[in-house]
Amino acid sequence: MKIYVAEDYQSMSRKAANIVSAQVILNPASVLGLATGSTPVGMYKQLIDWYNKGDLDFDQVKSVNLDEYVGLAPDHPQSYRYFMQTNFFDHINIDPAATNVPQGLAADPAAECARYNQVIRGLGGIDIQVLGMGHNGHIGFNEPGEAFELETHVVDLQESTIAANARFFEKKEDVPSRAITMGIKSIMQARQILVVVSGEDKAAIVKTAFTGPVTPLVPASILQMHPNVVLVGDRAALSKL
């Protein structure tokens, strides 16, 4: 595992963007595994800036996102498809047909999970998977206790995750209770994994995940077993390592 300590969020975002841009430059037809949430927003802004300056070309890139809420339409302001469009896809030259996010309104969520697994396999796997990390150690929406061997599946969100995401909705009751998420097995099959973390409130779980035992009770701990993980965080988030 490589660890990069950045001074602040902006520096962290730029370093993470450097790693993703290097992948795209080395392989213009890269398959990017992308994440939502507040942490990677700065990384996306930096990638957009470099695209606007002519330094990056996403014309051949394909993408697969980690997850989506069950029950939210793609144009819902809190859906992850909407997040990706407004924070990244709408500002670069990626082919819309080459971007993949689970379908939250699928009539049969289990069938949608199987379809999404096939999408990933059809692309030849993921070249680099971007991950954030929840306060309980979840990656994607893989909550503590989830089996490591799962591929894309439907998960019941824990109360702590719902509470953490409630700030994005008008009220806590509006937060969906289920999500479709890429499983740990799917994530671990990515050829490279980029973990981005920011803020002192993540310091304890970062230490637990990367220096503690590998256990489904801390989903991110499985990343210790991956041969090519890069952890990029600001000094506050990495302060306990």
C-alpha positions in Angstrom: 0.0 0.0 0.0 1.2 3.5 -0.9 0.1 6.3 1.5 0.2 10.0 0.5 -0.3 12.6 3.2 -1.6 15.9 1.9 -1.6 19.1 3.9 -5.3 19.9 3.3 -8.4 18.9 1.3 -7.3 20.8 -1.8 -3.9 19.1 -1.9 -5.5 15.7 -1.3 -7.9 16.3 -4.2 -5.1 17.3 -6.5 -3.0 14.2 -5.6 -6.0 11.9 -6.1 -6.7 13.6 -9.5 -3.1 13.1 -10.5 -3.4 9.4 -9.9 -6.7 9.1 -12.0 -5.3 11.3 -14.8 -2.1 9.2 -15.0 -4.3 6.1 -15.5 -6.3 7.9 -18.3 -3.1 9.2 -20.0 -1.5 5.8 -19.9 -4.6 4.0 -21.1 -7.1 6.4 -22.9 -9.7 3.6 -22.9 -9.5 3.0 -19.1 -12.4 1.7 -17.1 -12.8 4.0 -14.1 -14.7 2.9 -11.0 -16.1 6.1 -9.5 -17.5 7.1 -6.2 -19.9 9.7 -4.9 -20.0 11.7 -1.7 -18.4 14.9 -0.6 -14.8 13.6 -0.4 -14.2 13.0 -4.2 -15.9 16.3 -5.3 -12.6 18.2 -5.2 -10.9 15.4 -7.3 -13.6 15.7 -9.9 -13.2 19.5 -10.0 -9.5 19.1 -10.6 -10.0 16.6 -13.4 -12.5 18.9 -15.1 -10.1 21.8 -14.8 -7.4 19.7 -16.5 -9.9 18.6 -19.2 -10.8 22.3 -19.9 -7.1 23.1 -20.3 -6.7 20.3 -22.9 -4.6 18.1 -20.6 -7.1 15.2 -20.4 -9.3 13.4 -22.9 -12.2 11.2 -21.7 -13.5 10.3 -25.2 -12.6 6.6 -24.9 -13.0 6.3 -21.1 -15.8 4.1 -19.6 -17.0 4.3 -16.1 -18.9 2.2 -13.5 -20.2 3.7 -10.3 -20.2 2.0 -6.9 -23.8 2.3 -6.0 -27.3 3.9 -6.2 -30.2 4.3 -3.8 -33.1 1.9 -4.4 -36.2 3.9 -5.3 -34.6 7.1 -6.6 -35.0 8.1 -10.3 -31.8 9.1 -12.2 -33.0 12.8 -12.3 -33.7 12.9 -8.5 -31.4 15.6 -7.0 -30.1 13.1 -4.4 -29.6 10.1 -6.8 -26.0 9.2 -7.5 -26.6 9.3 -11.2 -27.6 13.0 -10.8 -24.5 13.5 -8.6 -22.2 12.2 -11.2 -23.8 14.1 -14.0 -23.7 17.5 -12.2 -20.3 17.0 -10.6 -18.4 15.3 -13.4 -19.9 13.8 -16.5 -21.7 16.9 -17.8 -18.4 18.8 -17.8 -16.1 16.4 -19.7 -16.3 14.7 -23.1 -17.1 11.2 -21.8 -19.6 9.3 -23.9 -22.9 9.2 -21.9 -23.5 5.6 -23.1 -20.2 4.6 -21.6 -21.1 5.7 -18.0 -22.8 3.1 -15.8 -24.6 3.6 -12.6 -27.0 1.0 -11.0 -30.6 1.7 -11.9 -32.4 2.6 -8.7 -35.9 2.3 -10.2 -35.3 -1.3 -11.5 -38.4 -3.3 -11.1 -36.3 -6.3 -10.0 -33.3 -5.1 -8.0 -31.8 -8.5 -7.8 -31.9 -8.8 -11.6 -30.4 -5.3 -11.8 -27.5 -6.5 -9.6 -26.9 -9.5 -12.0 -27.0 -7.1 -15.0 -24.5 -4.8 -13.3 -22.1 -7.6 -12.6 -22.3 -8.5 -16.3 -21.6 -4.9 -17.3 -18.4 -4.9 -15.2 -17.3 -8.2 -16.7 -18.2 -7.1 -20.2 -15.9 -4.1 -19.8 -13.0 -6.4 -18.9 -13.0 -5.3 -15.2 -12.1 -2.0 -13.5 -8.7 -0.4 -14.0 -8.9 1.9 -11.0 -11.6 2.0 -8.4 -12.0 5.2 -6.4 -13.3 4.7 -2.8 -14.3 6.9 0.1 -14.8 5.4 3.5 -17.7 5.7 5.9 -17.3 6.4 9.6 -18.2 2.7 10.3 -15.7 1.5 7.7 -18.1 0.9 4.9 -16.9 1.1 1.3 -19.5 1.6 -1.4 -22.6 0.7 0.7 -21.1 -2.5 2.0 -22.0 -2.2 5.7 -20.2 -3.9 8.6 -21.1 -7.6 8.7 -21.5 -7.9 4.9 -19.8 -11.0 3.4 -16.5 -10.2 1.6 -17.4 -12.6 -1.2 -20.4 -10.7 -2.5 -20.6 -9.0 -5.9 -23.2 -6.4 -6.7 -26.2 -6.8 -4.3 -29.0 -5.0 -2.5 -28.1 -3.8 1.0 -30.2 -2.5 3.9 -28.5 0.7 5.1 -27.5 0.9 8.7 -28.9 3.7 10.9 -25.5 5.4 11.1 -25.3 5.5 7.3 -28.8 6.9 7.0 -28.1 9.5 9.6 -24.8 10.5 7.9 -26.6 11.0 4.6 -29.6 12.8 6.0 -27.9 16.1 5.6 -28.5 15.8 1.8 -32.2 15.4 2.2 -35.0 17.6 3.5 -35.5 15.3 6.4 -34.1 12.0 7.7 -37.2 10.1 6.7 -36.6 10.9 3.1 -33.3 9.0 3.0 -33.8 5.6 1.2 -33.3 2.6 3.4 -31.9 0.4 0.7 -29.2 0.7 -2.0 -27.7 -1.3 -4.8 -24.0 -1.5 -4.3 -20.9 -3.1 -5.9 -19.8 -5.8 -3.5 -16.5 -6.3 -1.8 -15.6 -9.0 -4.3 -16.3 -6.7 -7.2 -14.2 -3.9 -5.6 -11.3 -6.2 -4.8 -11.1 -7.4 -8.4 -10.2 -3.8 -9.6 -6.6 -3.7 -10.8 -5.9 -0.6 -8.6 -7.8 1.0 -5.7 -7.6 4.6 -4.8 -8.9 5.5 -1.3 -9.6 9.2 -0.6 -10.2 10.4 3.0 -10.5 13.8 4.5 -11.1 15.3 8.0 -10.2 14.5 11.6 -13.5 12.6 12.0 -12.2 9.9 9.7 -8.9 9.4 11.6 -10.0 6.7 13.9 -11.7 4.5 11.3 -8.7 4.9 8.9 -6.4 3.6 11.7 -8.7 0.7 12.4 -9.2 -0.2 8.8 -5.6 -0.2 7.8 -3.8 -1.3 10.9 -6.4 -3.5 12.6 -7.5 -7.0 11.9 -9.2 -7.9 8.6 -12.8 -8.5 9.4 -16.2 -8.0 7.8 -17.1 -5.8 10.9 -14.8 -3.2 9.2 -15.4 -3.7 5.5 -12.5 -1.4 4.4 -10.1 -3.6 6.3 -10.2 -6.1 3.4 -8.2 -3.5 1.4 -5.1 -4.6 3.3 -5.2 -7.8 1.2 -5.3 -6.0 -2.2 -1.9 -5.8 -4.0 -2.3 -2.3 -5.4 -3.9 0.2 -3.0 -3.2 3.9 -2.8 -4.4 5.8 0.2 -4.6 9.6 -0.2 -5.7 11.7 2.7 -5.2 15.1 4.3 -3.1 15.3 7.4 -6.1 15.3 9.7 -7.6 12.1 8.3 -4.2 10.3 8.5 -3.2 11.7 11.9 -3.6 8.4 13.8 -1.6 6.2 11.3 
